[in-house]
Amino acid sequence: MTFSLPVPAEANELLNRDPLAVTLGLVLDQQITLEKAFTSPWVLAQRLGHEPTAVELADFDPEALVSIFSEVPALHRFPKAMAARVQEVCRVIADEYDGDAERLWRDAPTGAELYRRIFALPGFGKQKAQIFVALLGKLCDVRPDGWRVAAGGYGEQGSYKSVADIVDAESLGRVRAYKKAVKAEAKAAQQA
């Protein structure tokens, strides 16, 4: 994996070596900045004193996990809901992939199957699943046949539509500009 997001170097290092951290970053990437979402797995590891496994988080005492997510600064603006979501996703990984987050994509024979597996995760709708497929293809060289099609518009080369396209501050700015334009277009359509 090759992550160079505009986050602390230690957070990128964790993303580069730990498929679970990547998965959790995607889980948390909603209603907060992507910097916060993809730094939170590293902060969680710091708070626990080690890099957690999917099995560990799946079996974690729910109230204790909420407490860890809620410590200042909170890991998400909705710490209770997102601690529960992380636990739900980790239970799926523990139960269906023997606790190995990388198995979610490692042996997916096609892009369609990769998308199906990701879409089946709790909290992953069409857009988030497509973004995850694009991120795996563009940043992690996970490219089963048809991955770009499965990623939809997020799989396009040079599209600058999501975290899958961010490699530096300039590309972050381009992704933010795209998202701002999409929001403005949606707002204009509502007012019409």
HELIX and SHEET records of a PDB file:
HELIX    1   1 ALA A    9  ARG A   17  1                                   9    
HELIX    2   2 PRO A   19  LEU A   28  1                                  10    
HELIX    3   3 LEU A   34  LEU A   48  1                                  15    
HELIX    4   4 ALA A   54  ASP A   59  1                                   6    
HELIX    5   5 PRO A   62  SER A   70  1                                   9    
HELIX    6   6 PRO A   79  GLU A   96  1                                  18    
HELIX    7   7 ARG A  103  ARG A  106  1                                   4    
HELIX    8   8 GLY A  111  PHE A  119  1                                   9    
HELIX    9   9 LYS A  126  CYS A  140  1                                  15    
HELIX   10  10 TRP A  147  ALA A  150  1                                   4    
HELIX   11  11 GLY A  152  GLY A  155  5                                   4    
HELIX   12  12 VAL A  163  ASP A  165  5                                   3    
HELIX   13  13 ALA A  169  GLN A  191  1                                  23    
END                                                                             
